Amino acid sequence: MTITEIRFKNNPTTFLGRNGAFKCIGIEIWNDDLFGEINIYPITSKGNTARCRIAIPIGEMDNFIDALKKVTDK
């Protein structure tokens, strides 16, 4: 399993969990070979990995990347 971390240097954001909205200072990206997915977890303002996960099948990564490009193209 490979873990990559991205910290939002000047632009913290928020994420929505079961108990409401929380500050998000970055994300952890996990490559889970066992289940064939990429998992994305928010990092809280306290530096903890939140109990919130987005799982993307590795076979759909090209579609996911294309979608991200579409929403960020100006």
PyMOL Python script that loads the backbone (N, CA, C, O; Angstrom):
from pymol import cmd

cmd.read_pdbstr("""\
ATOM      1  N   MET A   1       0.854  -1.174   0.000  1.00  0.00           N
ATOM      2  CA  MET A   1       0.000   0.000   0.000  1.00  0.00           C
ATOM      3  C   MET A   1       0.900   1.238   0.000  1.00  0.00           C
ATOM      4  O   MET A   1       1.837   1.344   0.792  1.00  0.00           O
ATOM      5  N   THR A   2       0.600   2.151  -0.890  1.00  0.00           N
ATOM      6  CA  THR A   2       1.343   3.399  -0.988  1.00  0.00           C
ATOM      7  C   THR A   2       0.458   4.541  -0.513  1.00  0.00           C
ATOM      8  O   THR A   2      -0.713   4.618  -0.885  1.00  0.00           O
ATOM      9  N   ILE A   3       1.011   5.427   0.308  1.00  0.00           N
ATOM     10  CA  ILE A   3       0.258   6.578   0.807  1.00  0.00           C
ATOM     11  C   ILE A   3       0.964   7.852   0.374  1.00  0.00           C
ATOM     12  O   ILE A   3       2.164   8.015   0.595  1.00  0.00           O
ATOM     13  N   THR A   4       0.211   8.750  -0.242  1.00  0.00           N
ATOM     14  CA  THR A   4       0.712  10.060  -0.648  1.00  0.00           C
ATOM     15  C   THR A   4      -0.128  11.114   0.046  1.00  0.00           C
ATOM     16  O   THR A   4      -1.341  10.957   0.187  1.00  0.00           O
ATOM     17  N   GLU A   5       0.505  12.169   0.471  1.00  0.00           N
ATOM     18  CA  GLU A   5      -0.203  13.246   1.180  1.00  0.00           C
ATOM     19  C   GLU A   5      -0.059  14.544   0.400  1.00  0.00           C
ATOM     20  O   GLU A   5       1.019  14.877  -0.092  1.00  0.00           O
ATOM     21  N   ILE A   6      -1.162  15.267   0.300  1.00  0.00           N
ATOM     22  CA  ILE A   6      -1.167  16.602  -0.298  1.00  0.00           C
ATOM     23  C   ILE A   6      -1.674  17.570   0.761  1.00  0.00           C
ATOM     24  O   ILE A   6      -2.770  17.388   1.293  1.00  0.00           O
ATOM     25  N   ARG A   7      -0.899  18.584   1.069  1.00  0.00           N
ATOM     26  CA  ARG A   7      -1.330  19.625   2.018  1.00  0.00           C
ATOM     27  C   ARG A   7      -1.702  20.873   1.224  1.00  0.00           C
ATOM     28  O   ARG A   7      -0.971  21.281   0.321  1.00  0.00           O
ATOM     29  N   PHE A   8      -2.832  21.472   1.561  1.00  0.00           N
ATOM     30  CA  PHE A   8      -3.278  22.698   0.922  1.00  0.00           C
ATOM     31  C   PHE A   8      -2.592  23.864   1.625  1.00  0.00           C
ATOM     32  O   PHE A   8      -3.002  24.258   2.717  1.00  0.00           O
ATOM     33  N   LYS A   9      -1.566  24.410   1.016  1.00  0.00           N
ATOM     34  CA  LYS A   9      -0.710  25.397   1.671  1.00  0.00           C
ATOM     35  C   LYS A   9      -1.446  26.662   2.106  1.00  0.00           C
ATOM     36  O   LYS A   9      -1.354  27.059   3.268  1.00  0.00           O
ATOM     37  N   ASN A  10      -2.159  27.286   1.207  1.00  0.00           N
ATOM     38  CA  ASN A  10      -2.796  28.571   1.522  1.00  0.00           C
ATOM     39  C   ASN A  10      -4.313  28.546   1.410  1.00  0.00           C
ATOM     40  O   ASN A  10      -4.972  29.562   1.633  1.00  0.00           O
ATOM     41  N   ASN A  11      -4.867  27.393   1.066  1.00  0.00           N
ATOM     42  CA  ASN A  11      -6.303  27.338   0.820  1.00  0.00           C
ATOM     43  C   ASN A  11      -6.978  26.173   1.530  1.00  0.00           C
ATOM     44  O   ASN A  11      -7.450  25.244   0.875  1.00  0.00           O
ATOM     45  N   PRO A  12      -7.033  26.207   2.865  1.00  0.00           N
ATOM     46  CA  PRO A  12      -7.769  25.127   3.526  1.00  0.00           C
ATOM     47  C   PRO A  12      -9.225  25.154   3.076  1.00  0.00           C
ATOM     48  O   PRO A  12      -9.742  26.200   2.683  1.00  0.00           O
ATOM     49  N   THR A  13      -9.864  24.029   3.133  1.00  0.00           N
ATOM     50  CA  THR A  13     -11.243  23.923   2.685  1.00  0.00           C
ATOM     51  C   THR A  13     -12.048  23.185   3.756  1.00  0.00           C
ATOM     52  O   THR A  13     -11.639  23.168   4.917  1.00  0.00           O
ATOM     53  N   THR A  14     -13.145  22.596   3.407  1.00  0.00           N
ATOM     54  CA  THR A  14     -13.957  21.853   4.361  1.00  0.00           C
ATOM     55  C   THR A  14     -14.339  20.500   3.777  1.00  0.00           C
ATOM     56  O   THR A  14     -14.263  20.285   2.567  1.00  0.00           O
ATOM     57  N   PHE A  15     -14.750  19.591   4.658  1.00  0.00           N
ATOM     58  CA  PHE A  15     -15.357  18.340   4.225  1.00  0.00           C
ATOM     59  C   PHE A  15     -16.559  18.098   5.121  1.00  0.00           C
ATOM     60  O   PHE A  15     -16.629  18.612   6.238  1.00  0.00           O
ATOM     61  N   LEU A  16     -17.491  17.322   4.628  1.00  0.00           N
ATOM     62  CA  LEU A  16     -18.707  17.035   5.373  1.00  0.00           C
ATOM     63  C   LEU A  16     -18.649  15.607   5.881  1.00  0.00           C
ATOM     64  O   LEU A  16     -18.546  14.665   5.095  1.00  0.00           O
ATOM     65  N   GLY A  17     -18.713  15.448   7.180  1.00  0.00           N
ATOM     66  CA  GLY A  17     -18.715  14.129   7.814  1.00  0.00           C
ATOM     67  C   GLY A  17     -20.053  13.868   8.487  1.00  0.00           C
ATOM     68  O   GLY A  17     -20.988  14.656   8.343  1.00  0.00           O
ATOM     69  N   ARG A  18     -20.147  12.778   9.211  1.00  0.00           N
ATOM     70  CA  ARG A  18     -21.406  12.426   9.887  1.00  0.00           C
ATOM     71  C   ARG A  18     -21.812  13.451  10.926  1.00  0.00           C
ATOM     72  O   ARG A  18     -23.002  13.624  11.191  1.00  0.00           O
ATOM     73  N   ASN A  19     -20.847  14.130  11.517  1.00  0.00           N
ATOM     74  CA  ASN A  19     -21.145  15.087  12.584  1.00  0.00           C
ATOM     75  C   ASN A  19     -21.059  16.535  12.129  1.00  0.00           C
ATOM     76  O   ASN A  19     -20.929  17.439  12.955  1.00  0.00           O
ATOM     77  N   GLY A  20     -21.129  16.760  10.838  1.00  0.00           N
ATOM     78  CA  GLY A  20     -21.130  18.127  10.336  1.00  0.00           C
ATOM     79  C   GLY A  20     -19.926  18.444   9.476  1.00  0.00           C
ATOM     80  O   GLY A  20     -19.221  17.549   9.009  1.00  0.00           O
ATOM     81  N   ALA A  21     -19.698  19.748   9.271  1.00  0.00           N
ATOM     82  CA  ALA A  21     -18.602  20.215   8.432  1.00  0.00           C
ATOM     83  C   ALA A  21     -17.349  20.432   9.274  1.00  0.00           C
ATOM     84  O   ALA A  21     -17.429  20.866  10.423  1.00  0.00           O
ATOM     85  N   PHE A  22     -16.191  20.124   8.692  1.00  0.00           N
ATOM     86  CA  PHE A  22     -14.918  20.253   9.371  1.00  0.00           C
ATOM     87  C   PHE A  22     -13.917  20.931   8.450  1.00  0.00           C
ATOM     88  O   PHE A  22     -14.053  20.881   7.228  1.00  0.00           O
ATOM     89  N   LYS A  23     -12.909  21.566   9.041  1.00  0.00           N
ATOM     90  CA  LYS A  23     -11.830  22.160   8.259  1.00  0.00           C
ATOM     91  C   LYS A  23     -10.950  21.048   7.700  1.00  0.00           C
ATOM     92  O   LYS A  23     -10.689  20.044   8.363  1.00  0.00           O
ATOM     93  N   CYS A  24     -10.503  21.248   6.473  1.00  0.00           N
ATOM     94  CA  CYS A  24      -9.672  20.277   5.782  1.00  0.00           C
ATOM     95  C   CYS A  24      -8.401  20.978   5.302  1.00  0.00           C
ATOM     96  O   CYS A  24      -8.468  21.949   4.549  1.00  0.00           O
ATOM     97  N   ILE A  25      -7.240  20.480   5.743  1.00  0.00           N
ATOM     98  CA  ILE A  25      -5.979  21.112   5.360  1.00  0.00           C
ATOM     99  C   ILE A  25      -5.221  20.300   4.307  1.00  0.00           C
ATOM    100  O   ILE A  25      -4.115  20.673   3.914  1.00  0.00           O
ATOM    101  N   GLY A  26      -5.804  19.207   3.857  1.00  0.00           N
ATOM    102  CA  GLY A  26      -5.162  18.392   2.836  1.00  0.00           C
ATOM    103  C   GLY A  26      -5.871  17.065   2.668  1.00  0.00           C
ATOM    104  O   GLY A  26      -6.936  16.835   3.241  1.00  0.00           O
ATOM    105  N   ILE A  27      -5.265  16.193   1.871  1.00  0.00           N
ATOM    106  CA  ILE A  27      -5.821  14.859   1.652  1.00  0.00           C
ATOM    107  C   ILE A  27      -4.708  13.819   1.683  1.00  0.00           C
ATOM    108  O   ILE A  27      -3.554  14.106   1.363  1.00  0.00           O
ATOM    109  N   GLU A  28      -5.078  12.620   2.073  1.00  0.00           N
ATOM    110  CA  GLU A  28      -4.209  11.455   1.947  1.00  0.00           C
ATOM    111  C   GLU A  28      -4.771  10.607   0.815  1.00  0.00           C
ATOM    112  O   GLU A  28      -5.983  10.419   0.715  1.00  0.00           O
ATOM    113  N   ILE A  29      -3.894  10.101  -0.029  1.00  0.00           N
ATOM    114  CA  ILE A  29      -4.298   9.240  -1.138  1.00  0.00           C
ATOM    115  C   ILE A  29      -3.620   7.890  -0.933  1.00  0.00           C
ATOM    116  O   ILE A  29      -2.393   7.801  -0.893  1.00  0.00           O
ATOM    117  N   TRP A  30      -4.418   6.856  -0.804  1.00  0.00           N
ATOM    118  CA  TRP A  30      -3.910   5.507  -0.556  1.00  0.00           C
ATOM    119  C   TRP A  30      -4.154   4.639  -1.785  1.00  0.00           C
ATOM    120  O   TRP A  30      -5.251   4.629  -2.344  1.00  0.00           O
ATOM    121  N   ASN A  31      -3.130   3.917  -2.194  1.00  0.00           N
ATOM    122  CA  ASN A  31      -3.273   2.931  -3.253  1.00  0.00           C
ATOM    123  C   ASN A  31      -3.490   1.583  -2.580  1.00  0.00           C
ATOM    124  O   ASN A  31      -2.553   1.008  -2.025  1.00  0.00           O
ATOM    125  N   ASP A  32      -4.701   1.083  -2.625  1.00  0.00           N
ATOM    126  CA  ASP A  32      -5.046  -0.182  -1.973  1.00  0.00           C
ATOM    127  C   ASP A  32      -5.066  -1.291  -3.022  1.00  0.00           C
ATOM    128  O   ASP A  32      -6.086  -1.529  -3.670  1.00  0.00           O
ATOM    129  N   ASP A  33      -3.929  -1.965  -3.181  1.00  0.00           N
ATOM    130  CA  ASP A  33      -3.809  -3.023  -4.186  1.00  0.00           C
ATOM    131  C   ASP A  33      -4.723  -4.207  -3.892  1.00  0.00           C
ATOM    132  O   ASP A  33      -5.192  -4.874  -4.814  1.00  0.00           O
ATOM    133  N   LEU A  34      -4.974  -4.466  -2.630  1.00  0.00           N
ATOM    134  CA  LEU A  34      -5.796  -5.614  -2.251  1.00  0.00           C
ATOM    135  C   LEU A  34      -7.199  -5.518  -2.849  1.00  0.00           C
ATOM    136  O   LEU A  34      -7.737  -6.505  -3.351  1.00  0.00           O
ATOM    137  N   PHE A  35      -7.789  -4.316  -2.790  1.00  0.00           N
ATOM    138  CA  PHE A  35      -9.153  -4.131  -3.302  1.00  0.00           C
ATOM    139  C   PHE A  35      -9.177  -3.444  -4.665  1.00  0.00           C
ATOM    140  O   PHE A  35     -10.253  -3.234  -5.225  1.00  0.00           O
ATOM    141  N   GLY A  36      -8.016  -3.092  -5.208  1.00  0.00           N
ATOM    142  CA  GLY A  36      -7.954  -2.480  -6.531  1.00  0.00           C
ATOM    143  C   GLY A  36      -8.587  -1.104  -6.578  1.00  0.00           C
ATOM    144  O   GLY A  36      -9.298  -0.775  -7.527  1.00  0.00           O
ATOM    145  N   GLU A  37      -8.329  -0.293  -5.550  1.00  0.00           N
ATOM    146  CA  GLU A  37      -8.905   1.039  -5.515  1.00  0.00           C
ATOM    147  C   GLU A  37      -7.915   2.061  -4.988  1.00  0.00           C
ATOM    148  O   GLU A  37      -6.917   1.737  -4.345  1.00  0.00           O
ATOM    149  N   ILE A  38      -8.233   3.288  -5.285  1.00  0.00           N
ATOM    150  CA  ILE A  38      -7.533   4.431  -4.717  1.00  0.00           C
ATOM    151  C   ILE A  38      -8.490   5.032  -3.698  1.00  0.00           C
ATOM    152  O   ILE A  38      -9.647   5.305  -4.015  1.00  0.00           O
ATOM    153  N   ASN A  39      -8.011   5.239  -2.474  1.00  0.00           N
ATOM    154  CA  ASN A  39      -8.833   5.821  -1.416  1.00  0.00           C
ATOM    155  C   ASN A  39      -8.331   7.211  -1.088  1.00  0.00           C
ATOM    156  O   ASN A  39      -7.129   7.433  -0.938  1.00  0.00           O
ATOM    157  N   ILE A  40      -9.260   8.143  -0.978  1.00  0.00           N
ATOM    158  CA  ILE A  40      -8.937   9.529  -0.654  1.00  0.00           C
ATOM    159  C   ILE A  40      -9.582   9.863   0.686  1.00  0.00           C
ATOM    160  O   ILE A  40     -10.783   9.678   0.883  1.00  0.00           O
ATOM    161  N   TYR A  41      -8.745  10.366   1.611  1.00  0.00           N
ATOM    162  CA  TYR A  41      -9.199  10.729   2.952  1.00  0.00           C
ATOM    163  C   TYR A  41      -8.856  12.188   3.221  1.00  0.00           C
ATOM    164  O   TYR A  41      -7.744  12.612   2.906  1.00  0.00           O
ATOM    165  N   PRO A  42      -9.769  12.975   3.792  1.00  0.00           N
ATOM    166  CA  PRO A  42      -9.409  14.342   4.186  1.00  0.00           C
ATOM    167  C   PRO A  42      -8.520  14.342   5.427  1.00  0.00           C
ATOM    168  O   PRO A  42      -8.579  13.430   6.252  1.00  0.00           O
ATOM    169  N   ILE A  43      -7.697  15.382   5.542  1.00  0.00           N
ATOM    170  CA  ILE A  43      -6.883  15.600   6.735  1.00  0.00           C
ATOM    171  C   ILE A  43      -7.490  16.782   7.482  1.00  0.00           C
ATOM    172  O   ILE A  43      -7.673  17.856   6.908  1.00  0.00           O
ATOM    173  N   THR A  44      -7.797  16.587   8.747  1.00  0.00           N
ATOM    174  CA  THR A  44      -8.435  17.639   9.540  1.00  0.00           C
ATOM    175  C   THR A  44      -7.444  18.747   9.892  1.00  0.00           C
ATOM    176  O   THR A  44      -6.236  18.606   9.696  1.00  0.00           O
ATOM    177  N   SER A  45      -7.972  19.838  10.408  1.00  0.00           N
ATOM    178  CA  SER A  45      -7.123  20.961  10.819  1.00  0.00           C
ATOM    179  C   SER A  45      -6.192  20.581  11.971  1.00  0.00           C
ATOM    180  O   SER A  45      -5.210  21.278  12.227  1.00  0.00           O
ATOM    181  N   LYS A  46      -6.490  19.488  12.663  1.00  0.00           N
ATOM    182  CA  LYS A  46      -5.617  18.999  13.731  1.00  0.00           C
ATOM    183  C   LYS A  46      -4.559  18.033  13.210  1.00  0.00           C
ATOM    184  O   LYS A  46      -3.771  17.490  13.986  1.00  0.00           O
ATOM    185  N   GLY A  47      -4.542  17.817  11.887  1.00  0.00           N
ATOM    186  CA  GLY A  47      -3.547  16.946  11.283  1.00  0.00           C
ATOM    187  C   GLY A  47      -3.892  15.470  11.308  1.00  0.00           C
ATOM    188  O   GLY A  47      -3.046  14.629  11.005  1.00  0.00           O
ATOM    189  N   ASN A  48      -5.133  15.144  11.666  1.00  0.00           N
ATOM    190  CA  ASN A  48      -5.574  13.746  11.724  1.00  0.00           C
ATOM    191  C   ASN A  48      -6.265  13.349  10.423  1.00  0.00           C
ATOM    192  O   ASN A  48      -6.878  14.180   9.753  1.00  0.00           O
ATOM    193  N   THR A  49      -6.156  12.074  10.079  1.00  0.00           N
ATOM    194  CA  THR A  49      -6.907  11.550   8.948  1.00  0.00           C
ATOM    195  C   THR A  49      -8.352  11.363   9.396  1.00  0.00           C
ATOM    196  O   THR A  49      -8.622  10.702  10.399  1.00  0.00           O
ATOM    197  N   ALA A  50      -9.268  11.947   8.648  1.00  0.00           N
ATOM    198  CA  ALA A  50     -10.688  11.897   9.029  1.00  0.00           C
ATOM    199  C   ALA A  50     -11.294  10.531   8.712  1.00  0.00           C
ATOM    200  O   ALA A  50     -10.763   9.766   7.906  1.00  0.00           O
ATOM    201  N   ARG A  51     -12.410  10.249   9.363  1.00  0.00           N
ATOM    202  CA  ARG A  51     -13.139   9.009   9.093  1.00  0.00           C
ATOM    203  C   ARG A  51     -14.132   9.259   7.967  1.00  0.00           C
ATOM    204  O   ARG A  51     -15.347   9.190   8.153  1.00  0.00           O
ATOM    205  N   CYS A  52     -13.590   9.544   6.819  1.00  0.00           N
ATOM    206  CA  CYS A  52     -14.357   9.839   5.621  1.00  0.00           C
ATOM    207  C   CYS A  52     -13.519   9.319   4.459  1.00  0.00           C
ATOM    208  O   CYS A  52     -12.322   9.601   4.397  1.00  0.00           O
ATOM    209  N   ARG A  53     -14.113   8.574   3.543  1.00  0.00           N
ATOM    210  CA  ARG A  53     -13.325   7.965   2.476  1.00  0.00           C
ATOM    211  C   ARG A  53     -14.065   8.028   1.161  1.00  0.00           C
ATOM    212  O   ARG A  53     -15.278   7.831   1.098  1.00  0.00           O
ATOM    213  N   ILE A  54     -13.316   8.306   0.113  1.00  0.00           N
ATOM    214  CA  ILE A  54     -13.814   8.184  -1.249  1.00  0.00           C
ATOM    215  C   ILE A  54     -12.973   7.099  -1.903  1.00  0.00           C
ATOM    216  O   ILE A  54     -11.752   7.228  -1.978  1.00  0.00           O
ATOM    217  N   ALA A  55     -13.603   6.039  -2.375  1.00  0.00           N
ATOM    218  CA  ALA A  55     -12.900   4.931  -3.021  1.00  0.00           C
ATOM    219  C   ALA A  55     -13.161   5.001  -4.524  1.00  0.00           C
ATOM    220  O   ALA A  55     -14.309   5.081  -4.963  1.00  0.00           O
ATOM    221  N   ILE A  56     -12.089   4.971  -5.301  1.00  0.00           N
ATOM    222  CA  ILE A  56     -12.189   5.024  -6.758  1.00  0.00           C
ATOM    223  C   ILE A  56     -11.510   3.775  -7.314  1.00  0.00           C
ATOM    224  O   ILE A  56     -10.336   3.537  -7.028  1.00  0.00           O
ATOM    225  N   PRO A  57     -12.228   2.971  -8.104  1.00  0.00           N
ATOM    226  CA  PRO A  57     -11.601   1.788  -8.682  1.00  0.00           C
ATOM    227  C   PRO A  57     -10.408   2.187  -9.558  1.00  0.00           C
ATOM    228  O   PRO A  57     -10.490   3.138 -10.335  1.00  0.00           O
ATOM    229  N   ILE A  58      -9.309   1.454  -9.422  1.00  0.00           N
ATOM    230  CA  ILE A  58      -8.113   1.790 -10.199  1.00  0.00           C
ATOM    231  C   ILE A  58      -8.413   1.779 -11.698  1.00  0.00           C
ATOM    232  O   ILE A  58      -7.855   2.583 -12.444  1.00  0.00           O
ATOM    233  N   GLY A  59      -9.272   0.894 -12.135  1.00  0.00           N
ATOM    234  CA  GLY A  59      -9.642   0.826 -13.545  1.00  0.00           C
ATOM    235  C   GLY A  59     -10.382   2.056 -14.051  1.00  0.00           C
ATOM    236  O   GLY A  59     -10.514   2.236 -15.261  1.00  0.00           O
ATOM    237  N   GLU A  60     -10.871   2.909 -13.144  1.00  0.00           N
ATOM    238  CA  GLU A  60     -11.606   4.124 -13.517  1.00  0.00           C
ATOM    239  C   GLU A  60     -10.763   5.386 -13.352  1.00  0.00           C
ATOM    240  O   GLU A  60     -11.279   6.495 -13.492  1.00  0.00           O
ATOM    241  N   MET A  61      -9.470   5.230 -13.058  1.00  0.00           N
ATOM    242  CA  MET A  61      -8.631   6.407 -12.796  1.00  0.00           C
ATOM    243  C   MET A  61      -8.559   7.359 -13.982  1.00  0.00           C
ATOM    244  O   MET A  61      -8.579   8.575 -13.791  1.00  0.00           O
ATOM    245  N   ASP A  62      -8.475   6.834 -15.200  1.00  0.00           N
ATOM    246  CA  ASP A  62      -8.427   7.728 -16.365  1.00  0.00           C
ATOM    247  C   ASP A  62      -9.696   8.569 -16.454  1.00  0.00           C
ATOM    248  O   ASP A  62      -9.627   9.764 -16.742  1.00  0.00           O
ATOM    249  N   ASN A  63     -10.859   7.952 -16.209  1.00  0.00           N
ATOM    250  CA  ASN A  63     -12.120   8.702 -16.219  1.00  0.00           C
ATOM    251  C   ASN A  63     -12.145   9.747 -15.116  1.00  0.00           C
ATOM    252  O   ASN A  63     -12.613  10.866 -15.324  1.00  0.00           O
ATOM    253  N   PHE A  64     -11.640   9.379 -13.938  1.00  0.00           N
ATOM    254  CA  PHE A  64     -11.596  10.303 -12.808  1.00  0.00           C
ATOM    255  C   PHE A  64     -10.696  11.496 -13.128  1.00  0.00           C
ATOM    256  O   PHE A  64     -11.074  12.642 -12.884  1.00  0.00           O
ATOM    257  N   ILE A  65      -9.519  11.233 -13.667  1.00  0.00           N
ATOM    258  CA  ILE A  65      -8.587  12.307 -14.026  1.00  0.00           C
ATOM    259  C   ILE A  65      -9.184  13.199 -15.110  1.00  0.00           C
ATOM    260  O   ILE A  65      -9.068  14.422 -15.041  1.00  0.00           O
ATOM    261  N   ASP A  66      -9.819  12.595 -16.106  1.00  0.00           N
ATOM    262  CA  ASP A  66     -10.473  13.392 -17.169  1.00  0.00           C
ATOM    263  C   ASP A  66     -11.555  14.293 -16.596  1.00  0.00           C
ATOM    264  O   ASP A  66     -11.688  15.445 -17.010  1.00  0.00           O
ATOM    265  N   ALA A  67     -12.335  13.775 -15.640  1.00  0.00           N
ATOM    266  CA  ALA A  67     -13.392  14.571 -15.016  1.00  0.00           C
ATOM    267  C   ALA A  67     -12.797  15.736 -14.230  1.00  0.00           C
ATOM    268  O   ALA A  67     -13.326  16.847 -14.272  1.00  0.00           O
ATOM    269  N   LEU A  68     -11.694  15.487 -13.509  1.00  0.00           N
ATOM    270  CA  LEU A  68     -11.037  16.576 -12.782  1.00  0.00           C
ATOM    271  C   LEU A  68     -10.523  17.655 -13.740  1.00  0.00           C
ATOM    272  O   LEU A  68     -10.632  18.849 -13.461  1.00  0.00           O
ATOM    273  N   LYS A  69      -9.971  17.226 -14.850  1.00  0.00           N
ATOM    274  CA  LYS A  69      -9.491  18.182 -15.850  1.00  0.00           C
ATOM    275  C   LYS A  69     -10.633  19.027 -16.408  1.00  0.00           C
ATOM    276  O   LYS A  69     -10.480  20.232 -16.611  1.00  0.00           O
ATOM    277  N   LYS A  70     -11.781  18.389 -16.656  1.00  0.00           N
ATOM    278  CA  LYS A  70     -12.938  19.106 -17.198  1.00  0.00           C
ATOM    279  C   LYS A  70     -13.432  20.205 -16.245  1.00  0.00           C
ATOM    280  O   LYS A  70     -13.743  21.317 -16.671  1.00  0.00           O
ATOM    281  N   VAL A  71     -13.495  19.878 -14.964  1.00  0.00           N
ATOM    282  CA  VAL A  71     -14.035  20.863 -14.021  1.00  0.00           C
ATOM    283  C   VAL A  71     -13.023  21.956 -13.676  1.00  0.00           C
ATOM    284  O   VAL A  71     -13.394  22.983 -13.107  1.00  0.00           O
ATOM    285  N   THR A  72     -11.745  21.744 -14.014  1.00  0.00           N
ATOM    286  CA  THR A  72     -10.747  22.786 -13.736  1.00  0.00           C
ATOM    287  C   THR A  72     -10.338  23.559 -14.965  1.00  0.00           C
ATOM    288  O   THR A  72      -9.656  24.576 -14.845  1.00  0.00           O
ATOM    289  N   ASP A  73     -10.737  23.106 -16.162  1.00  0.00           N
ATOM    290  CA  ASP A  73     -10.432  23.860 -17.379  1.00  0.00           C
ATOM    291  C   ASP A  73     -11.250  25.132 -17.429  1.00  0.00           C
ATOM    292  O   ASP A  73     -12.434  25.159 -17.092  1.00  0.00           O
ATOM    293  N   LYS A  74     -10.576  26.189 -17.862  1.00  0.00           N
ATOM    294  CA  LYS A  74     -11.280  27.480 -17.948  1.00  0.00           C
ATOM    295  C   LYS A  74     -11.404  27.922 -19.367  1.00  0.00           C
ATOM    296  O   LYS A  74     -11.967  28.983 -19.636  1.00  0.00           O
TER     297      LYS A  74
END
""", "prot")
cmd.dss("prot")
cmd.show_as("cartoon", "prot")
cmd.util.cbc("prot")
cmd.orient("prot")
